[in-house]
Amino acid sequence: MKDIKLEINIQYCQVDELSEEDRELVTVAKEATQNSYAKYSHFCVGAAIRLGDGRIIKGANQENAAFPSGLCAERTAVFAAQANYPEQPITTLAIAAKNEYGFTGEPVTPCGSCRQVMLEIEDRYQQPVKILLYGTHGVYALKSIKDLMPLCFVDENMHK
């Protein structure tokens, strides 16, 4: 038996250290929290996606009294982009979250279901999706969703 050590690289920076394009996407993700329907958790999440052609698509979490019927911000944005612009790859995704006290200090990471959806987008278009996770104390910037899922399951795994 041996141990395998997996490492990921995450850049931690301030918003003003991001490129102008990435700052814009973080701003749109923060704005998208206003479209959240979080009647039960009071935890509003916004997502913004930049497509290959530069277009930006927003998403926000939507809750429901039948809890499994809701949907996360990341998936609402990804599914809207894929339904309307399937020919366009997603290049970057930004996520922001706030509670009744304001935006979270530390960045919030996507749930497992959202990670799998984003992973399949990378697999579909054969290119990484940059991930920007906003918090008031700083932003995590990742080059790929695989940085959040180093042991991942994609179509290729079913054919080995």
N, C-alpha and C positions, 0 to 999 in steps of 0.2 A: 504494500500500500504506500502511496506517496501523496503528498499534498500538492495541489495545483494552486498557484496564486494568480488571481486575476486582478489587473489594475485598470482603472479608467482615468482619463484625463478630463478635468473640468476646469475651465477658466472661470475665475471669480473676479468680477470687475464692477465698476460703478457704471451707471447708465451713460454718463457723459464720455466714457471710454469706448463705447460701442460706435460702430460706423453710423452714419446718418440714416441709412436704410434700416439698420437694426433698431435704432432709437425710435424711428417711426413705427415699426412693427410692435415694439413694446408699448408705445403710447396707444396704439389701436387696441391691443389686448387689454390694457387698463380701461379704456373706454368701453370695451365690450362687456365688462363686468356689470355695466348699467343695464344690459339686456338680459341679465340672469334672472331666472325665476327660482328663487331659493327660499320659498315660504317656510320650509321645514327646518333646514339646516342653518339658514342665514349666512351661508358661506357662498359667496358669489365668485365664480371663476369666468374669466374671459380668455379667449384664444384668438390669435390673428395669424393667418397663413399668408405667406408670399408665394405666388405661383411663378413658374418659369418666365412668364411674360411680364412680371412685375405687379400684376393685379393682386390686391389684398382681399381676403375673405375673412369675415369675423364669425366667431362662435361663442356661445354662452351656455352655461349649464342650465338645464331645465328639470326641475323636480316635479314630482307628482305624489299624491297621497298613497298611491300604490307604488312604493319606493322603487321597485325594479324597473318601473316604466319610465323613469327619468333618463337623462343622458348628459354626459360630461361635455364641457365646453370644447375640448380638443376634438372629440368625435363629431360634434355638430359642425365644426368648421371643416374638418376633413371630408365628411360626407357631403356637405354643401358644395365644396370645391369639386369633388369627384362627380357629383350629379350634374353640375353645370359646366365644368371645364375638364372633362376626362382626358383630353389630349395634353393638358398642362401638368408637368411635374410640380410637386411642392418642394420649394427650396429651403424655406425657413418657417418655423413655427414658434411663436412667442406665447407665453402663458403668464397671467397675473391673477392673483386671488385676493379677496378682501373679506373681512368679517365685520361685525357691527362696530369695531374700533378703527377700521380703515384697512389699507393694504397690509398684507403680512410682512413682517420684518425680514423673514427668511424666505427664499423662494419655495414654492410648492411644486412638487413633482407630479407627473401624470400617474394615474392609477394603472394597474396591470393591463386592463382591457384597452385603454387608450394607447399604451406602449405597444401592444400587439398590432393595433390598427396602424400606427405610425410606422412600425417595422415593415408591415406589408406594403406600405406606400414606397418605402425605400427599395424593397424587393421588386415591386412592380415597375418602377422607373429606373432601376439599377443605378441609383445615385443617393448619396446621403442627404438626410434632412437635418439642417442645423436647428438646434433647439435652444431657445432663450427662456430662462425661467426667472421671472422678476420677483424681487423682494425689495423693500425700502432700504435695507442694509447693503444690497448688492444684487448682481445678476449672475446666475450660473449660465455659462455658454458652453454647449456641447456640439461637437462636430457631426454627431450622428445619434440616432435613437439607440444604436447598438452600444453606445457608451453607457446607457441606462440599463441595457439588457445584454451583457456580454455572453450569456448562454441563452441564445434565442432560437426560436423555432420558426422556420420559413418553409416555403414550398420545396426548396432544394433538399431539406431534411427528409422529405417523404420519398425521395428518389435515390437515396444512397444505399 
